[in-house]
Every structure is written in C-alpha cells, then in structure tokens.
Amino acid sequence: MQIYPLKNYLDQGLKVLVNTDNPGISRTNATHELLRAARMTPGGLSRMDILSLVRNGFRASFAGYDLRRKLLLSAEKQVLDILRQEDAVHNE
C-alpha cells in the first residue's frame, strides 16, 4: 500500500484537503476518499484530522464567499451537534 504524509502536512499547519476530482469518472465519493487517505497515512487520521480536511474543503470551494460561508457554518453546526450527541451518550 502507498504511504502518504497527510498527517505530517496537517501537523505542520498546511491547508490540505481530500478531493474526489470527478466522481462520475473515478467512481468514488468524499467518504471513500477520506477512508482511503486515512489508510494511506501511517497511524491513520483522528476524527479532528478528518474534520480539518472537510473544513479545508469547504474553505477551498469555488463557490462564492457568501455561499461558502453559509455551507461551512451549516456543516460546523452539524458536526457540533453530532459531537454533543456522542458526548451525551458516553456520559450516560
């Protein structure tokens, strides 16, 4: 398996992201590509690493500023809701 220094890039503060390029041709999706990236990264990727990759993807979008900001805020709210639900389950 190919090894990719993705975690090193994230740890150095580089704004990296994972893309699907052309899902119709490559027959992939964002989830598959994130799992693939995690498998290619020595030690894998943490939940926060993956969230950083997703956030970087929103920030690098070709969408206009207002739409990009709206989508990013919506995604961040959804992530926080999920994390809060998981915390509630773990604290029961």
C-alpha positions in Angstrom: 0.0 0.0 0.0 1.2 3.5 -0.8 2.1 5.7 2.2 1.2 9.4 2.1 2.4 12.0 4.6 -1.0 13.6 5.0 -0.8 13.7 8.8 2.6 15.4 8.7 1.1 18.1 6.4 -1.8 18.7 8.8 0.5 18.8 11.8 2.6 21.4 10.0 -0.5 23.6 9.6 -0.8 23.2 5.8 -4.3 23.6 4.5 -4.6 20.3 2.7 -7.8 18.6 1.6 -9.0 15.4 0.0 -10.9 15.6 -3.3 -13.0 13.3 -5.4 -11.8 15.1 -8.6 -14.5 13.7 -11.0 -16.7 11.2 -9.1 -18.5 10.2 -12.3 -15.3 9.0 -14.0 -13.4 7.8 -10.9 -16.5 6.2 -9.3 -15.7 7.5 -5.9 -17.1 9.8 -3.2 -15.8 12.0 -0.4 -16.3 9.3 2.2 -14.4 6.7 0.2 -11.5 9.1 -0.5 -11.3 10.1 3.2 -11.1 6.5 4.3 -8.5 5.8 1.6 -6.4 8.8 2.8 -6.7 7.5 6.4 -5.5 4.1 5.3 -2.5 5.6 3.4 -1.5 7.7 6.5 0.8 6.0 9.0 -1.1 5.8 12.2 -4.3 6.8 10.5 -6.2 10.0 10.9 -8.0 11.2 14.0 -11.6 12.5 14.0 -10.2 16.0 14.3 -7.8 15.4 11.3 -10.8 14.4 9.2 -12.9 17.3 10.3 -10.0 19.6 9.4 -9.8 18.1 5.9 -13.5 18.5 5.4 -13.4 22.1 6.7 -10.5 22.9 4.4 -12.5 21.5 1.5 -15.3 24.0 2.3 -12.9 26.8 2.6 -11.2 25.9 -0.8 -14.5 25.6 -2.6 -15.0 27.6 -5.8 -18.4 28.7 -4.5 -18.8 32.4 -3.8 -17.8 33.8 -0.4 -21.4 34.1 0.9 -22.4 30.6 -0.1 -19.1 29.1 1.0 -19.5 30.8 4.4 -23.1 29.6 4.8 -22.2 26.0 3.9 -19.3 26.0 6.2 -21.3 27.3 9.2 -24.0 24.8 8.5 -21.5 21.9 8.3 -19.8 23.1 11.5 -23.1 23.2 13.3 -24.0 19.7 12.2 -20.6 18.4 13.4 -21.0 20.1 16.8 -24.5 18.6 17.1 -23.1 15.1 16.4 -20.2 15.5 18.9 -22.7 16.7 21.5 -24.9 13.7 21.0 -22.0 11.4 21.2 -20.8 13.1 24.4 -24.3 12.7 25.9 -24.3 9.0 25.1 -20.9 8.5 26.6 -21.8 10.4 29.8 -25.0 8.4 30.5 
